[in-house]
Amino acid sequence: MGEITKSTMKILLIADQNTSKPIKDIMAEHPDIELIVTLGDLYQFDIRALADITHIPKIGIYGNHCDGRYMEPLGIKNLHLATFEYQGLTFMGYEGCVRYKPFGAYQSTQEECAIRMKYAPKVDVFISHCPPRGINDNTDSAHYGFDALREYVDTNSPSFFFHGHTYDDGKFVERYRETRMVYVTREMIFEI
């Protein structure tokens, strides 16, 4: 990981709700988008237009309300505990949220997340459905952040941390230490 010197990569981030307009319209308005990142709680029917976008990479993680079946058909690389290098940047992700009910896919206990993240490599951009504990999370049990993600940010200082999952209470942190925190709901065009 070095200092990020390229400042023109345009990314389409999508999380939690239907996009405000059709994806094909977003892409037509922003033909210079170079990467698409999905941050979970999405449904294949709503984002099916991603299958037709084959000229740029698509990466993502599942959220706690996902069925776990849309990434492969839509050509999205699953980044849960995996890395992806693109244009000099390394990306990694973590799926789901803190377990708040006995059953449900894409939920982890704090301990499970800590074990899975123990040897996570340092990356430039971390993508997650759930935020780190105490940074853009909420106080209800379904929207706590992960302690291990907070420890990861404290230790590794990724340049960017993209997440969805929580709800806007008007107090979002945009920078935590050296990391730019980016909360996404619906879609966002973001430039690195």
VMD Tcl script that draws the C-alpha trace (Angstrom):
set ca {
  {0.00 0.00 0.00}
  {1.39 3.29 -0.99}
  {0.18 6.80 -1.07}
  {-2.83 7.17 -3.35}
  {-1.76 9.38 -6.22}
  {-4.51 8.86 -8.79}
  {-7.46 11.12 -8.05}
  {-9.81 10.51 -10.92}
  {-11.36 7.07 -10.43}
  {-15.14 7.49 -10.43}
  {-17.06 4.81 -8.52}
  {-20.78 4.03 -8.43}
  {-21.69 2.89 -4.90}
  {-25.08 1.21 -4.30}
  {-26.55 0.15 -0.94}
  {-29.75 -0.68 0.92}
  {-32.47 0.85 -1.28}
  {-33.46 1.04 -4.91}
  {-31.43 3.58 -6.83}
  {-33.16 6.93 -7.33}
  {-33.24 6.33 -11.10}
  {-32.58 3.33 -13.34}
  {-28.97 2.15 -13.29}
  {-28.73 2.49 -17.08}
  {-29.63 6.18 -16.73}
  {-27.00 6.68 -14.03}
  {-24.39 5.06 -16.27}
  {-25.49 7.18 -19.26}
  {-25.16 10.36 -17.20}
  {-21.74 9.27 -15.90}
  {-20.03 7.33 -18.72}
  {-16.70 7.78 -16.94}
  {-17.65 5.48 -14.04}
  {-14.79 2.97 -13.74}
  {-15.96 0.68 -10.93}
  {-19.27 -0.38 -9.36}
  {-19.41 -1.32 -5.66}
  {-22.49 -2.88 -4.05}
  {-22.75 -2.69 -0.25}
  {-25.63 -5.06 0.46}
  {-29.34 -5.24 1.23}
  {-30.10 -5.25 -2.47}
  {-32.38 -7.45 -4.55}
  {-31.47 -8.93 -7.91}
  {-34.66 -7.66 -9.55}
  {-33.86 -4.08 -8.57}
  {-30.25 -4.13 -9.78}
  {-30.61 -6.56 -12.69}
  {-29.28 -3.90 -15.10}
  {-25.82 -4.57 -13.64}
  {-25.72 -7.80 -15.66}
  {-25.51 -5.71 -18.86}
  {-22.52 -3.72 -17.61}
  {-19.53 -5.77 -18.66}
  {-16.93 -3.14 -19.57}
  {-15.96 -2.26 -15.97}
  {-15.43 -4.33 -12.81}
  {-18.19 -4.83 -10.24}
  {-17.38 -5.79 -6.66}
  {-19.54 -6.12 -3.56}
  {-20.59 -7.76 -0.35}
  {-23.96 -9.06 0.87}
  {-26.04 -7.33 3.53}
  {-28.09 -8.95 6.26}
  {-31.28 -8.80 4.16}
  {-29.73 -10.31 1.01}
  {-30.66 -13.74 -0.31}
  {-27.06 -14.41 -1.33}
  {-27.87 -15.27 -4.93}
  {-27.39 -12.18 -7.07}
  {-23.66 -11.54 -7.33}
  {-22.67 -14.31 -9.70}
  {-25.58 -13.81 -12.16}
  {-24.91 -10.06 -12.24}
  {-21.15 -10.48 -12.67}
  {-20.24 -9.01 -9.27}
  {-17.08 -10.28 -7.55}
  {-17.84 -11.14 -3.91}
  {-15.25 -9.40 -1.73}
  {-16.20 -10.93 1.64}
  {-12.77 -11.58 3.19}
  {-11.25 -11.35 -0.28}
  {-9.12 -8.71 -1.95}
  {-9.30 -7.08 -5.36}
  {-6.70 -4.84 -6.99}
  {-7.71 -2.21 -9.49}
  {-5.91 0.83 -10.81}
  {-3.28 0.68 -8.10}
  {-5.74 0.31 -5.22}
  {-6.45 -2.76 -3.11}
  {-10.04 -3.39 -1.94}
  {-11.39 -5.83 0.66}
  {-14.81 -6.44 2.18}
  {-16.85 -7.85 5.02}
  {-20.48 -8.93 4.61}
  {-23.55 -8.68 6.80}
  {-24.08 -7.16 10.22}
  {-23.80 -7.93 13.91}
  {-26.06 -10.86 14.82}
  {-29.25 -9.51 16.36}
  {-31.51 -12.55 16.05}
  {-30.89 -16.29 16.38}
  {-31.34 -17.09 12.70}
  {-30.53 -15.18 9.58}
  {-27.89 -15.27 6.91}
  {-25.14 -12.70 6.74}
  {-25.01 -12.01 10.45}
  {-21.93 -12.59 12.62}
  {-21.34 -12.35 16.31}
  {-18.67 -9.89 17.41}
  {-16.44 -12.90 18.17}
  {-16.95 -14.48 14.73}
  {-16.07 -11.21 13.03}
  {-12.95 -10.86 15.19}
  {-11.76 -14.35 14.24}
  {-12.42 -13.78 10.53}
  {-10.70 -10.38 10.53}
  {-7.68 -11.45 12.60}
  {-5.34 -11.78 9.62}
  {-7.02 -9.34 7.25}
  {-4.42 -7.61 5.08}
  {-3.95 -3.86 4.93}
  {-5.94 -2.40 2.03}
  {-6.59 1.04 0.54}
  {-10.38 0.71 0.42}
  {-12.52 -1.37 2.78}
  {-16.13 -2.11 1.83}
  {-18.66 -3.38 4.34}
  {-22.38 -3.54 4.83}
  {-22.02 -2.70 8.51}
  {-19.82 0.11 9.85}
  {-17.16 -0.16 12.54}
  {-18.41 -0.01 16.14}
  {-18.86 3.57 17.30}
  {-18.45 5.07 13.83}
  {-21.73 5.70 12.01}
  {-23.50 2.85 13.76}
  {-26.75 3.18 15.70}
  {-27.75 2.21 19.23}
  {-30.36 -0.42 18.35}
  {-29.07 -4.00 18.33}
  {-29.72 -4.49 14.61}
  {-27.45 -1.58 13.72}
  {-24.44 -1.88 16.05}
  {-21.10 -1.76 14.33}
  {-18.43 -4.45 14.46}
  {-15.68 -4.10 17.07}
  {-13.23 -5.94 14.80}
  {-13.85 -3.47 11.98}
  {-13.09 -0.61 14.36}
  {-9.88 -2.37 15.39}
  {-9.04 -2.90 11.71}
  {-9.47 0.81 10.94}
  {-7.48 1.78 14.05}
  {-4.63 -0.55 13.11}
  {-4.56 -0.34 9.30}
  {-5.96 3.12 8.45}
  {-7.46 2.32 5.05}
  {-7.80 5.49 2.98}
  {-11.53 4.84 2.49}
  {-14.22 2.80 4.27}
  {-17.54 2.45 2.38}
  {-20.61 1.14 4.21}
  {-24.41 1.12 4.24}
  {-26.76 -0.58 6.73}
  {-27.33 2.17 9.26}
  {-29.77 5.04 9.01}
  {-29.09 8.73 8.81}
  {-29.37 10.36 12.21}
  {-27.64 13.51 11.00}
  {-24.40 12.71 12.86}
  {-22.35 10.75 10.38}
  {-18.60 10.80 10.75}
  {-16.93 11.58 7.45}
  {-13.38 11.16 8.66}
  {-12.02 8.95 11.41}
  {-8.31 9.42 11.96}
  {-6.73 8.83 8.53}
  {-9.77 7.11 7.02}
  {-12.48 8.76 4.97}
  {-15.77 7.18 6.12}
  {-18.44 7.03 3.40}
  {-22.04 6.13 4.29}
  {-24.17 5.11 1.31}
  {-27.90 4.64 0.88}
  {-29.41 4.25 -2.59}
  {-26.55 5.33 -4.85}
  {-23.61 7.64 -4.71}
  {-21.06 8.68 -7.30}
  {-17.75 8.90 -5.48}
  {-14.36 9.96 -6.80}
  {-11.03 8.71 -5.49}
}
mol new
graphics top color blue
foreach p $ca { graphics top sphere $p radius 0.5 }
foreach p [lrange $ca 0 end-1] q [lrange $ca 1 end] { graphics top cylinder $p $q radius 0.2 }
display resetview
